[in-house]
Amino acid sequence: MVLIIAEKPSLARNICAGIGEMKKEKGFFVGQGYIVTWAFGHLFSLCDIEHYNPAPEGAKGWTLQNLPCFPEKFQFELRREGDKVDAGVKAQFHIIETLCNRADVDTVVNAGDADREGEIIVRLCVEHALKTKKRFLRLWLPDQTPETVRQALSEMKEESEYDLLAGEGLARTYIDWLYGVNLTRYATILSGNLLRVGRVIVPIVRAIYERDMEIRNFKPENYFVIASAELTHGEKVELTSKKKFKNTEESDALALAELYNATGAVVTSVRSKQDKIYPGKLYSLSTLQNVLGKKYKMSMAESLAIIQKLYEEGYLTYPRTNSEYLATAEKGKMRTILQNVSKLGYPVKFKDSKAIFDDSKIESHSALTPTYKIPDKNKLSEKEMQVYSTVMRRFVAVFCAEECVAQKSEIHIKVGEYEEFVLKGTVILEQGWMKYDDATTKDKILPNLEEGESVNIHFRPQTKQTTPPKHYTIETLNNYLKNPFKDDKAKAKELEENGEVDDADDYRAIFEGLELGTEATRTGIIDNAKKSGYIALKKDVYTILEGGERLIETLERLSIAMDKYKTSELGKALKAVYHGQMRVDEAVALAQSEIAAVFARSAPPPDIILNEDTGKLGEILGPCPKCGRNVIRGKNAYGCIGYTEGCDFRIGLSICHRDISKYEIMRLLATRSTATIRGFLSKRTGKRFDGKLVLNEKNEVVFSFR
């Protein structure tokens, strides 16, 4: 018998549909020479710190005394709910263990999802369950249709061929555990608030925090440009100079306008040609989520859940892909799918193009496409239909037999030797694929001008105002996380004439690991940041919340530099493991050295004491101005340890939605005044203001605006 272990029950059912008639037993199916069982996602998780470094006797909750923790050998245990192993997990693993060791089972098959997570989920089950050595194969499914299952069953490879993928998955698991448990405990103990510190969640929250701080602190400034909008042959010709003048340079702008007007403007060239407009590429998960977020205001978590459901029902290919291309080996499969699509009335044909099929631009999975299986519209919900039709329309556009043809025009107008203006226009002559997929190109008709003729102009200064940066949207945050160094001068990529990043460079950045998170993990991490109260998503716009501000500002005070550079470098190390260029333990050692450096450079000062009221560590910040005892940071406020004896000196951790740092409190206790603190939020007006915190004659904390 061949035992197939699927990652989850839905996949097990789809595998059974591909095999044929199967009999259902308790926790598995059997028939046709196969036994099919399943996990519930992760059945195993890494042991907690106390398994390796027990807390000292008498310690309450988390303690600094067993940190940092760097296990010599990472160990897994069945997933727990609180202090006990989850009963359902325990029962299902017992079934897997029994089946693995059946005498009639000579082959075990890993049927985890086709990614690094799915790879290690089933591997861990087999490693813990199997008592004797048996043949171990891998079932790799790009989609879950019966046709694909049958084909994949005939093409299974030895599990050892996926050892590098498993190595990447384990390295990611170990590294995220090291960051999560060590730095979460460390920051939580020293701050008195639960702070979830993770390798990817922090730089994501930091990006939104920094953008919102830019917007909050933005002060608009006026500037001048010179522009003309006069009629020539009865048609308006709009020209705006690229030169800008400061608010104090209006006279300079006026002088340039007069110079241009005196010089005159002449058409130096008029070009017009028919050209083809090509559709966008097939979707990766990120680009699909961008479109769904922008058009339907779907959060990443919602869209991924729907895409995953459509994949599990066999309508879409594997969703967690970062590629927009198809593999050359899929050409036959695409021909069959196109035959099905053409029956729906779409004018499609097979195209053997490098712009569609390119193995060099595929890491593990091809772009998202429809499968052989076409859904009945009545069986899908409105949102499911929105997602499916978005993928289908792009697929139809890419393989559309009808070309999109446009008349493209370009007029060059020069003002002497001072400046050249370029007007560009497009008129769609034949819609072609645009009838089926959304397109941003719209008709723009240019004025009727000929080469050599003069253009009427009257330039004059116009007042403009600088605008703040925009909040991150689902699309712009996704794009930033895929390529966080796009705007960095040191890592900037060459831009093509159309202003887009060159394809080769874009994909090279992905393969080098210069991204934050992956297609498989990004959605879940952003969702965790929302659930943790760090960020908010309204329609498709992200904003920072008070909890997110506190997280970033606290980490800065503790010198925990969880930034995009370190996170992407670790991502790069994971890719090196996948490509066989680095061992798992070498990648883990990189993370350990970074974490050790945090503890070394921001070790807690010697005057930390235990706050008996909260069971947390509280750092002594200075003498109480009312009674002379110590002021420490508690769970909810800075306060005097003499409160049990009647001292009521307290200062909130946050005042007017502004996190108050321990350093500001230390200065207040030492000098009776903080420096000016920026960013308080008025409860009455809803506006931001700046001010100092001072102690008055009664030793109460009040605002001062002097």
Buried (B, 14 or more C-beta within 10 A) or exposed (E): EBBBBBBBBBBBBBBBBBBEEBEEEEBBBBBEEBBBBBBBBBBBBBBEBEEBBEBEEEBEEBBBEBBBBBBEEBEBEBBEEEEEBBEEBEEBBEBBBBBBBEEEBEBBBBBBBBBBBBBBBBBBBBEBBBEEEBEBBBBBBBBBBBBBBBBBBEEBEEBEEBEBBBBBBBBBBBBBBBBBBBBBBBBBBBBBBEBBBBBBBBBBBBBBBEBBBEBEEEEEEEBBBBBBBBEBEEEEBEBBBEEEBEEEBBEBBBBBBEBBBEBEBBBEEBEEEEEEBBBBBBBBBBBBBBBBBBEBBBBBBBBBBBBBBBBBBBBBBBBBBBBBBBBEEBBEBBEEBBEBBBEEEBBBEBBEEEEBBBEEBBBBBBBBBBBBBBBEEEEBEEBBBBBBBBBBBBBBBBBBBBEBBBBBBBBBBBBEEEBBBEBEBBBBEBBBBBBBBBBEEEEEEBBEBEEEEEBEBEBBBBEBEEEEEEBBBBBBBBBBBBBBBBEEEEBEBEEEEEEEBEBEBBBEBBBEBBBBBBBBBBBBBBBBBBEBBBBBBEEBBBBBBBBBBBBBBBBEBBEBBBBBBBBBEBBBBBBBBBEEEBEBEEBBBBBBEBBEEBBEEBEBEEEBEBBEEBEBBBBBBBBBBBBEBBBBBBBEBBBBBBBEEEBEBBBBBBBBEBBBBBEBBBBBBEEEBBEEBEBBBEEEEEEBBEBBBBBEEEEEBEEEEE
